[in-house]
Amino acid sequence: MTGRLVVGELRVQEIVRGDGRVSYTIVDTDCTVVGEADGFLRTCAAGTDRTYAYLLVDHLRWLRFAGLDTGSVSFEDLRHYMAAVGAEYRGPFGLPWRESKRPYGHSALKAAASCLKGFYLHLSMQGVNAALAERLRLSRLPTRADRQRAMLGHVLHTMPANPLAPDQRVRRHPKMLPEGAREALLGAVSCARDRMAVTWLADGGFRIGELCGLRLIDLHLREQAPCGQCRGAHVHICHREDNANRARAKTKAPWGRRDGIVCGGTVRRASPAMIHTYFDYITSQYPAQPAHGHLLVSLHGPSRGQPWSTAAARGMLRRAAARLDIGQVTPHAFRHSFATAVLDAAHGNALIARDAGGWASAATVEQVYGHVDVHDPVFAAALEQVWGHRP
């Protein structure tokens, strides 16, 4: 037996329901549904089920490869699996597991650990592998961040822990845009839609799923909008499962319509530049009365007039960055740069940065972005004083 999958290939199956919602399951080589996986994925929230389906199908393939099943796999076997999927070197099988794909990074390993723990705890409720579930039920003392996130943090005594999760890694210096990238990209893109996308990513700090999932009714780009939730021009980011382009907002804040007006969701302020590029795009390139109501649409090819996908938006940025030779530019780099700029302008007030970018916790903003700019003159002057230099 080699590292390549010579056994039957399990695969993820996408299911499109009549109301436009999409769910995911796992099917075997004979197209039968894998009942254990399907039962677990049905308990997952929308969006999470897709991520967990692709993580779980890798694990189920590995079980077959290793001659195991869900009833016989042990905690040590799961530890070996987590090491195998994250390995970048040749392992005991002669090849790294998933040799045809990239190994899992730190974030993917954390997600895989959560998926496996949830999967085996779900099976244990059906009487499968109770011994493994007992090893996975661990707890830990709450941290300060846990108490800050909890509504009644002062009464917390224990928190669930995951023994499969990798060691915590603090991301203090996220990858941001190259210097002057926004202005360069605005000059390099070729149409009003792309200029709008660059401007909205830079000034709004949108995740790419949030931006591509926007609909015209979500935009309240004038003062004193009838929703009454923000005096200035703003946007409502609403999580929807029936978007034709499969774009989803990560935050599932409750929202609805009142007298035909969108209320709730995550409210994000709109800059004058965002409003200007919006009207430029709407008056020059937006198709007349599309049935879907999405804001960003495809302008060319067979999908012309249809909602613009997140993959197409990433491709636009990748090609523009390649023409400029400024290195790789991703949509999330705009969000990192936006967060750092807001935090600097707010003199380190993480609450302002949290609400401006739609983060769930101010602690996350402080941990990831709350560091001093090494090019700050005050920072340099402090070091010079310590080193004994005088201007």
N, C-alpha and C positions, 0 to 999 in steps of 0.2 A: 504494500500500500504506500503510495506517495503522498506528497502534500496536496496534490491536486484532487479536486472532488470527483472521484470516479463513481460515487454513489449517486442516487437520484437527487436532482436539484429541487429543493423547495424554492418557492418564489412568493413574492408579495403580490396580492391581487387587489386592485383598486375597484371599489364598488360605488357607482354613481346612482344615487337614489332619485326618485321622481321629483322631489322638491329641490334638486340641485345640490344637496349635501353629498359629501364624499366621505366614505369610510374605507378601512383597510383590513384585510385579513391575510392569512397565509394558506396557500394550497400546495398539495403534494404533486408529484409528477403525473399522477392520473387525474389531476384537477379536482380531487376531493379536498374539502376544507379540513385543515388540521384543527381538530376540536379544542384541544388544550390551548392553543394560541388564540383561536378565535374567541373563546370565552373570556380570556384575559383582555384582549384588545377591545372588546365591547365595553369593558369597565373604564377605559381610558377616555379622557376628554378629547374633544375635537382638536386636531393639530398634533396632540401628543400621540394619538394612535398611529399616525404615519411614521413618526420618528421611531417609536417603539417597534413597529412592524419590521422595519429594515434592520434594527438592532437584533430583534428576536430571531429573524430568519437566519442571520449569521450564526447565532448560538445553536439553533436547531440543526443546522448543517454540520456544525462542529460535533454535536452529540452523535450524529450518525457516523461521522468520520472516526470518532474515538470509540465507537462500539458501545455507547451509553444511551440511556433514555432518561426521561424526566423522573422516573421512579428510582433509578439506581445512581444517579449522579450525586456526588458528595460535595461538601464544602471545599475540600482541597481540589477537587476537579474544577470547580468554578474559579478558584484562585489561579489555577493553571491556565484556564481559558482566558481570564482577564490579562494574564501576562502574555499569552500568545497573540491576542488581537492588537496589543499595543507594541509588539516587538518589531524592531527595525533591523534585526540581525537574524542569522540562521539559528533556529531552535532545535529541539530534539527530533523534530520531524524531518530535518534536513533542509527545510525551507520555512520562512516565516509564514504563519497562518495568514490567509488572504493575500498570498504573494502576488496575485494579479491586481490588487488594489492597495491603496495607501493604508498603513497601519492607523489605528485610532489615535487621535490626539488626546490631550488632557480633558477637554470638554466632552468629547465623544465617550471617553472612558467613564466619566462621571454619569453620563446619560445611560450607558450600558449597565453600570452598576445598579442604578435606580430601576431600570427595566427588569433586570434579572431578579432583584429582590422582590419587586411587585409580582412578577410572574410566579415565582415559587411560593410566595405567601398565598397567592390566589389558589394555586394547586393544593396547598396544604389544607385549605378549607374544604376541599373535596376528598380529603384523606390520602393525598399523594405526597410521599416523601416528607413526613412530619419531622424527621430528624434534621433534615437540611433546613427546614423553616425555623426550627428552634435555634440553629446556629446563626441565622440571619436576623433574628429578633434581638437586637442589641439596643442599648440606650446610652446616652452621655449626658454630662452636665450642660445646661444651657450657657451659651456665651453671651456677652454683652449685646452683640448684634441680634441674637435670638430674642433677647428681652426687648430690644428696641422695636423689632418687627411685630411682636405679639401685642395684642390689645391689652391684655392683663399680664404683662411681662413679669411683674413682681411676684406672681404666684407660680411661675414656672419652676419645676424641680428637675424634670428630665426631658430629654429630646430624643427622638429616634435617631439611630446611627446606622450606617451601612458599612459592614466590614469588607465589602468588595470594592468600595470607592477608593480611588487613588488618593495619595496625600494631597492636602490642600495646597494650591498654588495661587499666590496673590499676584494678580495682574496689575502692576503699578504703572506700566508705560505702554499703553495700547498703541497700535500702529495708527498714525494720523496721516492726513494729507500732506504731500510735499509742499514746500513753501511756494505760494503763488499758484497752486494747482487750480483753484476755483476760477480765477481770471483766465488762466490759460485754457481751461476746458471750455469756458463760455465762448472763447474765440475759435476753438477747434471744432465744436459740434456744428451741425449743418442745418438745423431746423429749430423752429420755435418750441416744439415739444421737448427736445433735448435740452434746450436752454432752460426751460421751465424745470425739468427734472433736476438739473445741476443746482439751480437756485433753491429749489425746495429742499433738496437734501442738505445743502449748506446752511440755509437760514432756519430750517425747521427741525433739523436733527431727526428726520424720519428714518425708521427702519424701512428697508426696501419693500417688504410685504405691506407695510402701512401705506406707503406712497402708491403702489400699484393697485391697492384695494380701495382707494378713495373713489367715491361717487360724487356726482355734481351736487346732490342734495346734502352732502356732508360739509359743504363749503359755505361759511357765513362770512363773506369777505367784505363786510361793511360795518360801520359803527352801529352800536345798539341793535344787534341782531335779535329777531323775535324769540329766539330760544331763551334769552335772558340769563345765560350762563357766563357770558364774558362781554364786557363793554366794547372791546376792540375787535378788529377783524380776526377771525379764528377758524379753525377746522376741527370737526369732530371725527376722531378715529374710532371706527366701529368694527368689531370683530364679526365677520360674516362667513358662513360656511358655503354659501351658494355663489360665490364669485366665479365667473366663467374662466378667469385666468388662474384660479386656485390661489390667489394672493390672500394672505390672512394677516390680520393684526395679531401680534404676540399677546398683548394685554387684552383680556376678555372683560373689560369693564362693562357693566350693564348699560344698555341704551334702548331707545325706542323713538316713536314718533308721536308728537302731540299736535293735532290739527295739521298733519302733514309736514311738520317741522321736526328735524332730527334733534334729539336732546340726549344728553348723557355721553357715554363713551369716554374717551380721553380727549380733552380739549387742548389744542396746540395753537399758540398765537401765530399770526401770519404777518410777515414783514411787508413794507411797501414794495420791495423788489419782487417778492413772491406774487403779490397782486398784479404788478405790472406784467410779469412774464405769463401769468395766467390769462390776462385779457389778450395779450399778443398771440398766444396759442389758440384760444377759443375763437378769435375773430379771423384767424388766417388758416388754420389747419384742422380744426375739429369738425367731424362730419355732422351733417344736418340730422338732428333728431334720431340718434342711435337708440335702439331698443334697450340696451343693457344699462345705460346711464353711467358708465365708468368714466372717470376723468381722463386717464391716459389711454390712448388707443394706438394700435399699430397703423403705420402710414403706408406700408408697401407690402407687396406680395399677396399670397392667398388669404392671409389673415387681416388684410387691410380693413380698418374700421372696427376690428374686434379689440377687446381689452388687451392692453400691453402686458406681457408677462414679466415676472421678475428676472427670468433668464435673459430676456431681450434687453432689459434695462442694464443688467450687468455687462452684457456684451457691448452695448453702446459705450459705456464708460471704459471698458477694456480697450476697444479700438481707438477711442479718442486719446487715451493715455499712451498707446503705442505710437500714434502719429506724432505726439509731442515728445516722446522718449523721456517720460518722467517716471518710469517705473510702473508698478502695478497700482491701480486705483480701484478700490472696492466701494460699494455704497456705504458700508459700515464705517469706513474711514472718515466719511463726512460726519457721522454721528459722534465719533470720538473727538474730532476737532471741534464740533459744536459744543460738546459738554465741557471741554477744557476752556474754550473761550468764554462760555457763560459763567463758569466757576471763577475764572479770573476777573471778569467784569463785576461779579457779585461779591468780590472780596472774600471768596471762600465760603459763601453761604450755600451749603449743600441743599437746603430746602428749595431755594430758588432754582438751582440747576435741576433738581429732581422734577419739579413741576414743568419747567421749560422743555425738558426732553422726554417727559412721560415715564421716568423710572419709577419702579414700585417702592424703592427704599432710598432714603438719603444716605444710609450707611453704604450702599453700593456705590453711590457717586463719590463719597469720601474715600472709599477704599481704592477705587480704580483710578479716579482722576484727581484726587486731592493731594497732589504733590507739587513741589516748587519747580518752576521752570528753571532749568540750569543756565539759561541765557538771561535770566532776570538780573538787571543791574544791582538790585538790592542783595540778591543771592551772591553775586560776584564780589560786592563790596564786603559782605560778611566774611567770606573766605579770605579775602586779602587782609582783613584785620587779624584773623586768626593766624595767618601765615606770617604776619609781621610786616607786610608791605604797606607803604603809604603812597597816596596819589601824588 
